Amino acid sequence: MSIEEAEEVDWKKWLFSISVFGIVIDLEPNVYSVKLYDLDGNKPLEINKDSFKKVYLVNEDRSNSISIYDYIKRFIAKQETIKHIRANNKNIGKNYYSTDITFKKRLCYRIKNGKNIPLSKITLFSFSIRKKNNVPLTHIKAGNEKILTGKTKISNRETNLFLHEEKDMLTVMLEEIDQ
């Protein structure tokens, strides 16, 4: 049976009578600025998003490099970064962070085809958005199963919410709608 074939039922007869379900989501961090500190103590080089692909971190021992843009993508994907953001996002809305990263190995930074400048640390400036969605629910019955459904936008993507009542348990499912 499809969700379209399910019948809407009188929700007052259910074990629980939820008409709105709140979802709190921490969105992926957004790094908007980086400061690069050289070993000589000069004024740090501050770069913004527009320049992330033009500046490289260089490991002179291995003769390889990575753009700040790609370094940030790896930083954001790390499980420890995600855990830190989720644990420290306290308010609904934008939560700002600065993260200092020092290096054990000898690294430099280079702007495009310029010279390598020895690096002491990087500071990443970022924000993460904690968003709360209140999703109005429709109570339906699909066969003998009781399901609550609703639609919301998460990260600007249409998303279906399903709550399924089982004995002593409520299962919550989110499904991104193909667009």
N, C-alpha and C positions, 0 to 999 in steps of 0.2 A: 504494500500500500504506500503510495506517495504522500508527501505532506499535503499536497493539494486535495487529496481524497479524504484526508482526515476531517472529522467533524468537530466543530467548535462545541464545547460543552459548558455546562453550568459549573464554574470553578468553585462555587461555594460548598460543593459536596466533597471537595478534595481534602486530603490530610493537611495540606498547607494552601494558603490562598494568597500567593504572591501576584501582585499586579504590575510591579516594577522591580527590576533586578539591577543593582549597581555593580559596575565593573570598574576597577582601578587598574590602570595599565601604565607601566613605565616604558616610555618610548626610547629607542636607541639613542645614545648620546650623540651630540652634534659638536664636533670640535670646530671652533670658529677662529682661533688664533693660536699661534705657537711662538714661544720665545726660545732662541738658541743662544746659549752662553758659551763664549770661547774660553780657553784656558788662560788667556792674558788678562781677563777681568774687564775687558772693554764693554761698552754699552751693548746689551743683548740685541741681536737682530730679531725684530718682531715681524712675523709674516702672517698674512690672513689667507682665507680660503682660496682666493684667486691665484695665490702664488704657491700653493702646496705641491703642484706638479713640477715647479721650476727649481725647487730646492731639494738636494739629495743628502742623505746620510751616507758616509763613505767609511768602510772598514778597510784601512790601508793594509792591514796584515793579510787580508784575504783578497784584496783588490776587487771588492764588489761594492755595489751601492744600491740604495733603495730610495725612492722619492718619499718626501714627507707624507704625501697623499697616501701611498701604499702602506707606510708605517702606521699611519693613523687608522686605516682600515683594519690592520692586524690588531692594533691596540683595542679597538672597539669590539672586535670579535672574541677577545680573550674572556674566558669564563670569569676570571677574577675581576675584570672591569665590570662585567654585567652584575655580578654579585655586589660589588661596591656601590654601584648606582642604585640598585634596588634597595639596598640597606639604608642608603643615605638620602634618597628622595623623600623629603618630609612633607612637602606641601603640594597641593594640586597646582599645576602651572609649571613654570620654568624653575629649575634648580640648577645653580651654577657651581662649577668645580674648577679647581686648578690642580694639576697633577705634575709633580716634579719627577723626572726620570734621570737618574745618574747612570753612568756606564762603567762597567768593570774593565772592559776592553777599550783600546784606543780607537776612538771614532772621530771623524771630522764631518763638517758639513761643507757643501759646495753649491754655489748657485750656478746652474747650467754648466757652462764650460769654464768656469772660473777656477781659482786655486782652492785647495783643500784647507780649511780652517779648523784646527784642533778644537774639539768640543768638550765642555765639562758637564753640561746638563741641558735638558730640554724641559720646558714647562708647557704643558698643553692646557688651554683654556676651553672649557666645554660647558654645555648645558644639557640637561635631560628633562623631558617634559613628563610629568605625572598627570595623567588625564583620567577624569572620572566620567563615565557614561552611565546615565540612568536609562535603561532599556524597558519601554513598555512591553508587556507580555500578552500574548494571546494563549488561552488554554484550549488545547485540542486533545482529542482522543483518536489514536491510530490503532484500530483493533481494540485490544484491551489495555494498551499502553497509554499512560497519561503523559503528555508532553506540553511544555510551555515553550513558545517560540517568540522571537523578537528580532528586529533588525536594528543595526547601529553602524556607525562608521568608526573604524579603528585605523589610524594612520592613513586617513583619507581613502580607505577601501571599504566598500559595503561588506558587511559581515552579518551572517545569521547567528543567532544565539539559540541554543536548545538546552532546556532543562528537562531532565528525565527523572521522574520519581520512581524510586525502588524502595524496597523495605529498608527502613533506617538509613537511607542514603539518597542524596541528590547528586546526579551526574550533570556536569556543566560542559557543554561542547560549543566551540566557536568554529565557524566555517566561513572562509573568505569566499565571496560571491565572484565568479568569473565575470570579467567585464570586457 
